[in-house]
Every structure is written in structure tokens, then in C-alpha cells.
Amino acid sequence: MKRVLKVLGWLVGIVIVLIGGLVVFINATWDNPHERAASTRMASMDSATISRGEFLFKYGNTCWGCHSATPHPDAPPSGGRPFDLTNVGPGFGMFYTPNITPDNETGIGSWTDGEIVRAIREGIRHDGKPLFPLMPMATLKGLSDDDVFAIVSYLRSIPPVNNKVTPHDIRFPTKMLFALGVVGPEPPITEPIPTPARSVTPEYGQYLAKHAALCSDCHTPRNLNDGSFYFDSLFAGSSISFGQIEGDPIWAYATNITPDAETGIGNWTEEQFLLAVRTGTRPDGRVLVTHMPYAEYGLWDEDDLRAIYLYLKSVPPIKRTAPPVHQTEQITQNSGIERGKAIFSMRCRACHGENGTGAPATNAKMSELAPTIDDKTLKEFISAGQVSLRMPGFGKTLSDEEMNDVIAFIRSWQQ
């Protein structure tokens, strides 16, 4: 018996040593730098290139949505926005988006153009350390050389902001995934990536939907254990609810946009697709939550959106239904101005700006217009909308009481 206990003791000791060794190995190696060359190409600073980069940054990949503390395309991408992934998958941790203004101390001012491009497309920082795939490099890796360097040109052109961001709180399961190679950078890009010819074709639509915009990144399900995409279910809808990790009052899953007739967009006409993308209005009249950035995509050229429609109609249909939209207690347990504020933040702010001060999606500043409109007229406008102004009608989305609360919030601006 003593011999058995002695053997068991040795086995337990060996297991403890092995586990301890594994823990030490993971903590010591998970963020080891990757020896990978960055491009030596320099970003052009001509106005046309900067303008293209600005469009991609603000209205294509909507980079500001993560990198700006204020949800506005013109807000400086000085980082610091929190993403709580402590309860997602194995418990990835708490992440804070980095400062990507050209500040030398706290931003990317000291990075080379090639290092910025490598971070965008391959997920490797200037010091060689890997980025967590909250950064959508699986999508951005297909950006053409000209387009990705145009984004760099735009970032170089904006004012630097000195903002030291809180370090990530990365949990051990995430470190283990990195150390074991389950999570890591994208493969190195070794060949030039040309920009496809612009045309109303499925081929050009594929480039836009998969790389120049975040359609595939949002609308494709992920393996929540390691964050990887199920690419065999491309565009079949997300497996995470947008808004939850950001603490928004409404959470919504990106829907199935494959051409499945029952659960996707198989029965949508081109006109219905364009209306949804540009105004957020579904064929049934309900309005999408602004996690779908229709305020920004409404500023796209119509032919580009038609190309995306042609491409999405060409992908294999997949039958997959997204869970319903979830409203948190900020809406369900409140009323009056407080509920109106929460609804406005998720339904109106993207187009009208914080407290109606304006946004690129519309030239109309609600804070200035609202005082000239009586409650009845304003409510009718919110309910019916106006397609020519890309204003969706919320009559089938908001209840009568919810519209009253939004109006109460709007009126509070003048108090």
C-alpha cells in the first residue's frame, strides 16, 4: 500500500510540475515578437490618396467605431474604448482599443508606414507582438496595397492626440491560445494585392463586401472558443450580439445575408437591398439597429452597393436564423427622457450626432431644427420617415410611447 501511495505521490508531483511548466511557458511566450518584415513602401500624401483613405476609414471599414471614444466618424481615433470579453468564450479578458493618431508617444507616429500596414492586414504591431483578433485582420488582409496605404495616408494627415490607453487585461485562456498558435497573426502577405477594377459586377462586389467594408466580419459566425470565423458559413449571420460587450442599451446579431429565401435575403429585390443598406429599412418596414452602419453606407456610391448585392446573390444560400434584438433594462425598465435618451443613442445618433449636433450622414442639425417643429409634426416625421432624405420611418419599430420618450429627450436639449 505504501508503494502505491508513493507512486501516486510521484505521479501527482509530475503532473503538478508539468502544469506549472506549461503555465510558465505560456506566460513567457504568448506575446513573443514575430520576426516578419514590414513593407518599405511610403504612403503618398497627395489629396486624392488621403481622400480615398478617409472614405475607407470613415465609411468603409468604419475604423472610428472602435478606435474613437466618441461614436462619430470625425472623432479622433485616439483609442481607449473598452470591450468587455471577460464573459465571452473562455473569458478572453478586457480590451481597450489603441490610439492610432500620429502621436509619437502614445499613438502610431513613430511607426513606419509598412508597420502600420502590417498591423492592419496581418495583425502584428510595430514591435512584432500580435494583436488580438478584435482587430478585423481576417477581413482587412484582403485590402489592396493602394487602399491600405491610402488609409495610412489619412492617418498621417490627422492631428496627433496624446492619449495613453489603459493596458489590456488579457486572461490566461487567451494567452494559452496565443502560445499554442490557436490565435495569432494572419499569414504573411508576400505578393502585391491589386485594386480590382471598379464595376457593377459580383467580382468587385466581393472585394467591397469582404475587404473594403466589414460585411463579412460582422455577418459571419465565429467560434467563440478562439474567435476564428466559420468561413464555410460566410455571411450567414453573427454568433455574437453587437452592443453587448460595448454596454449598449440594445444588443443585436448581424443577420443572415446569404441568398436563402427563408432566413436570408433571397427574396429581396435590389431596390429593397439598397433601401436597407442606405436607410436601415428592412422590406417589412422595421428599422435596423445602427450597429449596422447604414448612416455611413448611405454615403456610398449606389453602383458600389449594387455590386455588393450582385455578389451576395452569388454566394451559397445558408439557412440560419439570427436571434431577436434584445433591449436592456436601460430601455425596458425606464420611461420618459431616460428611455428616450437610450433609444436615441441606438436609433438616431448615428445620423444626427450626439444631442442632435450633426453627423456626416445628414446636413440637418436636429438640435437647431427641432425647436421649429411642434411635437405632433415631429412625431409624424419620425413615424413615416422620408426616403429622399434617407430618414427611415420608425412607425413599425418604435411604439407610440417610445416615440414620445424620444421627443421628450429631444426637447430636453433646450431646457
C-alpha positions in Angstrom: 0.0 0.0 0.0 2.8 2.4 0.9 4.4 1.7 -2.5 1.1 2.5 -4.3 0.8 5.8 -2.4 4.4 6.6 -3.2 3.8 6.0 -6.9 0.7 8.1 -6.8 2.6 10.8 -5.0 5.2 10.8 -7.7 2.6 10.9 -10.4 0.8 13.9 -8.7 4.1 15.6 -8.4 5.0 15.1 -12.0 1.5 16.4 -13.1 2.0 19.5 -10.9 5.5 20.1 -12.3 4.1 19.7 -15.9 1.2 22.0 -15.3 3.5 24.6 -13.6 5.9 24.3 -16.5 3.1 24.8 -19.0 1.9 27.9 -17.1 5.4 29.4 -17.1 5.8 28.6 -20.8 2.5 30.2 -21.7 3.1 33.4 -19.6 6.7 33.7 -21.0 5.9 33.1 -24.7 2.3 34.1 -25.5 3.3 37.5 -26.9 6.7 36.8 -28.3 7.6 39.1 -31.2 7.1 37.7 -34.7 10.1 38.1 -37.0 8.3 39.4 -40.1 9.5 42.1 -42.4 7.3 45.1 -43.0 6.9 46.8 -46.4 9.3 49.6 -47.1 6.8 51.5 -49.3 5.9 55.0 -48.3 2.3 56.3 -48.2 1.6 59.1 -50.6 0.3 62.3 -49.1 -1.5 63.7 -52.2 -5.0 64.9 -51.6 -6.7 62.2 -53.7 -5.0 59.4 -51.8 -5.8 60.9 -48.4 -9.4 61.4 -49.5 -9.6 57.7 -50.5 -8.1 56.7 -47.2 -10.6 58.9 -45.3 -13.5 57.3 -47.1 -12.3 53.8 -46.3 -11.6 54.7 -42.7 -14.9 56.5 -42.0 -17.4 55.0 -44.3 -16.0 51.6 -45.4 -14.3 49.8 -42.6 -15.7 52.4 -40.0 -12.5 52.2 -38.0 -13.6 55.0 -35.8 -16.4 52.8 -34.5 -13.8 51.0 -32.3 -10.9 53.5 -32.1 -12.8 56.6 -31.1 -14.1 57.2 -27.7 -17.0 59.3 -29.2 -19.1 57.5 -31.7 -18.7 59.9 -34.6 -16.8 59.5 -37.9 -15.0 62.8 -37.3 -13.9 62.0 -33.7 -10.2 61.5 -33.3 -9.2 57.8 -33.2 -7.3 58.2 -30.0 -8.4 54.9 -28.6 -9.5 53.8 -25.2 -12.9 52.3 -26.0 -13.4 49.3 -23.7 -14.5 45.9 -24.9 -15.5 43.5 -22.2 -14.8 40.0 -23.3 -14.5 38.5 -19.8 -17.7 36.5 -20.3 -17.2 35.6 -24.0 -15.9 32.2 -24.9 -13.3 31.0 -22.4 -13.1 34.5 -20.9 -10.8 36.5 -23.2 -10.4 39.5 -20.9 -10.9 43.2 -21.1 -9.6 45.1 -24.1 -9.1 48.7 -24.9 -8.6 49.9 -28.5 -5.3 51.6 -29.2 -4.6 55.2 -30.1 -4.0 55.3 -33.8 -3.5 59.0 -34.2 0.1 60.1 -35.3 1.2 60.9 -31.8 4.8 59.8 -31.3 4.4 58.9 -27.6 1.0 57.2 -27.3 -0.1 56.7 -30.9 1.4 55.4 -34.1 3.5 58.5 -35.0 6.8 56.6 -34.6 5.7 53.6 -36.6 6.8 53.2 -40.3 4.1 53.2 -43.0 4.9 49.5 -43.6 4.5 48.7 -39.9 1.0 50.3 -39.9 0.1 48.3 -43.0 1.3 45.1 -41.4 -0.8 45.8 -38.3 -3.9 46.4 -40.4 -3.6 43.4 -42.7 -1.6 40.9 -40.7 -2.2 41.7 -37.0 1.4 42.4 -35.9 2.3 45.6 -34.0 5.4 47.7 -34.8 7.3 45.7 -32.1 6.4 42.4 -33.6 3.8 41.4 -31.0 0.5 40.0 -32.1 -2.9 41.8 -32.0 -6.0 40.1 -30.6 -8.5 39.4 -33.5 -10.9 42.1 -32.2 -8.8 43.9 -34.9 -10.5 42.5 -38.0 -7.4 41.5 -39.8 -9.1 38.4 -41.3 -11.2 40.9 -43.3 -8.6 43.6 -43.8 -5.9 41.2 -45.0 -7.5 41.4 -48.5 -7.3 45.2 -48.8 -5.4 46.1 -51.9 -1.9 47.7 -51.5 -3.2 51.1 -52.7 -6.2 51.1 -50.4 -4.4 50.1 -47.3 -1.7 52.6 -47.9 -4.4 55.2 -48.5 -5.7 54.5 -45.0 -2.1 55.1 -43.7 -2.0 58.4 -45.7 -5.2 59.5 -44.0 -4.0 58.6 -40.5 -0.8 60.5 -41.2 -2.9 63.6 -42.1 -4.9 63.9 -38.9 -3.8 65.8 -35.8 -2.0 63.7 -33.2 -3.7 63.2 -29.8 -1.7 62.3 -26.8 -3.8 59.7 -25.0 -2.2 56.9 -23.1 -4.7 54.0 -23.3 -5.3 51.5 -20.4 -3.4 48.3 -21.0 -5.5 45.2 -21.9 -6.4 42.8 -19.1 -5.7 39.6 -21.0 -6.8 36.4 -19.2 -4.8 33.2 -19.1 -7.0 31.3 -21.6 -6.3 33.9 -24.2 -2.6 33.8 -23.5 -2.8 30.0 -23.9 -4.5 30.3 -27.3 -1.7 32.6 -28.4 1.1 30.5 -27.0 -0.2 27.3 -28.7 -0.7 29.1 -32.0 -4.5 28.8 -32.0 -4.8 32.6 -32.1 -2.2 34.7 -33.9 -1.4 36.9 -36.8 -2.6 36.3 -40.4 -0.2 34.6 -42.8 2.4 37.0 -44.3 1.4 38.9 -47.4 4.2 38.2 -49.9 2.6 39.2 -53.2 1.2 42.5 -54.4 -2.6 42.9 -53.9 -4.0 45.0 -56.8 -7.2 47.0 -56.5 -10.0 45.4 -58.6 -11.4 47.3 -61.5 -14.4 49.3 -60.3 -17.6 48.0 -61.9 -21.1 46.7 -61.1 -20.0 43.1 -61.0 -20.0 40.3 -58.4 -16.2 40.3 -58.6 -15.9 43.9 -57.5 -18.8 43.4 -55.0 -16.8 40.6 -53.4 -13.8 42.9 -52.8 -16.1 45.5 -51.2 -18.1 43.1 -49.1 -15.1 41.1 -47.8 -12.4 43.8 -47.5 -13.3 47.4 -48.2 -16.2 47.1 -45.8 -16.9 44.9 -42.8 -19.8 42.9 -44.2 -18.1 39.6 -43.8 -16.5 40.5 -40.5 -19.9 41.3 -38.9 -22.2 38.9 -40.7 -20.1 35.7 -40.5 -20.4 33.4 -37.4 -17.3 32.8 -35.2 -16.1 30.0 -33.0 -16.5 31.7 -29.6 -13.8 29.5 -28.1 -11.0 31.1 -30.1 -12.6 33.9 -32.1 -12.0 32.3 -35.5 -14.5 32.6 -38.3 -16.6 29.7 -39.7 -15.8 30.6 -43.3 -17.9 27.7 -44.6 -20.8 29.8 -43.3 -19.8 33.1 -44.8 -22.5 35.9 -44.4 -24.8 33.5 -42.5 -25.1 35.9 -39.5 -23.0 36.6 -36.4 -22.7 34.4 -33.4 -22.1 37.4 -31.1 -24.6 40.2 -30.2 -23.3 43.6 -31.2 -23.7 46.1 -28.4 -23.4 43.6 -25.5 -19.6 43.8 -25.0 -19.8 47.6 -25.5 -22.5 48.1 -22.9 -25.1 49.5 -25.3 -28.8 49.6 -24.4 -29.7 47.4 -27.4 -27.9 44.2 -28.5 -28.4 42.7 -32.0 -27.0 39.9 -34.0 -25.9 40.6 -37.6 -28.4 38.8 -39.7 -28.1 36.2 -42.4 -27.4 38.0 -45.8 -26.9 34.9 -47.9 -29.5 34.4 -50.7 -31.5 31.9 -48.6 -35.2 32.6 -49.3 -36.4 31.9 -45.8 -33.8 33.2 -43.4 -31.6 35.4 -45.7 -32.1 38.0 -48.4 -33.0 35.5 -51.2 -36.4 37.3 -51.8 -35.0 40.8 -51.5 -35.0 42.9 -54.7 -32.1 45.1 -55.5 -34.2 48.1 -54.5 -35.1 46.6 -51.1 -31.4 45.8 -50.5 -30.3 49.4 -51.4 -33.1 50.8 -49.1 -31.9 48.6 -46.2 -28.2 49.5 -46.6 -28.8 53.2 -47.2 -31.6 53.9 -44.7 -31.7 50.8 -42.5 -35.2 50.0 -43.5 -36.0 46.3 -44.0 -38.5 45.1 -46.6 -41.0 44.5 -43.7 -40.7 48.2 -42.7 -38.7 47.6 -39.5 -35.6 49.7 -39.0 -32.2 48.1 -38.3 -30.2 49.0 -35.2 -27.3 51.3 -36.1 -24.7 48.6 -35.3 -25.4 48.1 -39.0 -23.7 51.4 -40.1 -26.3 52.4 -42.7 -25.7 56.0 -41.8 -22.2 55.6 -43.3 -23.0 53.1 -46.1 -25.8 55.5 -47.2 -22.9 57.8 -48.4 -21.6 55.1 -50.7 -21.9 55.3 -54.5 -25.1 53.4 -55.5 -23.2 51.4 -58.1 -20.8 50.0 -55.4 -23.8 48.9 -53.3 -25.3 47.3 -56.4 -22.1 45.4 -56.9 -22.3 44.1 -53.3 -25.9 43.0 -53.9 -24.8 41.0 -57.0 -22.0 39.3 -55.1 -24.2 38.4 -52.1 -26.8 36.9 -54.5 -24.0 34.7 -55.9 -22.8 33.1 -52.6 -24.2 29.8 -51.5 -27.5 30.1 -49.6 -27.4 29.1 -45.9 -30.4 28.5 -43.7 -29.7 30.2 -40.4 -31.9 32.5 -38.3 -30.5 35.2 -36.1 -31.7 35.6 -32.6 -34.1 38.6 -32.0 -32.9 42.0 -31.0 -32.5 42.4 -27.2 -33.3 45.6 -25.3 -31.6 46.0 -21.9 -33.1 47.5 -18.7 -31.9 50.9 -19.9 -35.0 50.8 -22.2 -37.3 48.1 -20.7 -37.1 49.5 -17.1 -37.1 53.2 -17.9 -39.5 55.7 -19.3 -39.6 59.4 -20.3 -36.4 61.3 -21.0 -34.1 58.5 -19.8 -35.6 55.9 -22.1 -35.7 58.4 -24.9 -32.0 59.1 -24.5 -31.2 55.3 -24.7 -33.4 54.8 -27.8 -31.9 58.0 -29.4 -28.4 56.7 -28.8 -29.2 53.4 -30.7 -31.6 54.7 -33.4 -30.8 58.3 -34.1 -27.4 59.4 -33.0 -25.5 57.8 -35.9 -27.2 60.1 -38.4 -28.0 63.1 -36.2 -25.0 63.2 -33.8 -24.7 63.5 -30.1 -27.7 65.5 -28.8 -28.6 66.3 -32.4 -25.4 68.3 -33.1 -25.0 66.7 -36.5 -23.1 63.9 -38.2 -21.7 63.3 -41.7 -24.8 61.3 -42.7 -27.0 64.4 -42.7 -26.5 68.2 -43.0 -29.5 68.7 -40.8 -28.8 69.6 -37.2 -31.7 68.3 -35.2 -30.8 70.5 -32.2 -31.4 73.5 -34.4 -34.4 72.2 -36.3 -36.4 70.5 -33.5 -37.4 73.8 -31.8 -39.1 74.9 -35.0 -41.3 71.8 -35.2 -44.2 71.0 -32.9 -44.5 67.6 -31.2 -47.2 66.3 -33.5 -45.3 67.1 -36.7 -42.1 65.8 -35.3 -43.7 62.5 -34.2 -45.3 62.1 -37.7 -41.9 62.6 -39.3 -40.2 60.0 -37.0 -43.0 57.6 -37.7 -43.2 58.0 -41.5 -39.6 59.0 -42.4 -38.6 60.4 -45.7 -36.7 58.2 -48.2 -35.3 61.2 -50.2 -33.5 62.3 -47.0 -32.5 58.7 -46.1 -34.6 59.1 -43.0 -36.2 55.7 -42.1 -39.7 55.6 -40.8 -39.9 54.1 -37.3 -43.7 53.5 -37.2 -43.2 49.7 -37.3 -40.2 49.8 -35.0 -41.0 52.1 -32.1 -44.1 52.1 -30.0 -46.2 55.3 -29.6 -44.8 55.7 -26.1 -41.2 55.1 -27.2 -41.6 57.9 -29.8 -43.0 60.2 -27.2 -40.0 59.5 -25.0 -37.5 60.2 -27.8 -39.3 63.5 -28.4 -39.1 64.2 -24.6 -35.3 63.7 -24.8 -35.0 65.9 -27.9 -37.0 68.7 -26.0 -34.6 68.3 -23.0 -31.8 69.8 -25.1 -33.4 73.2 -24.9 -34.1 73.0 -21.1 
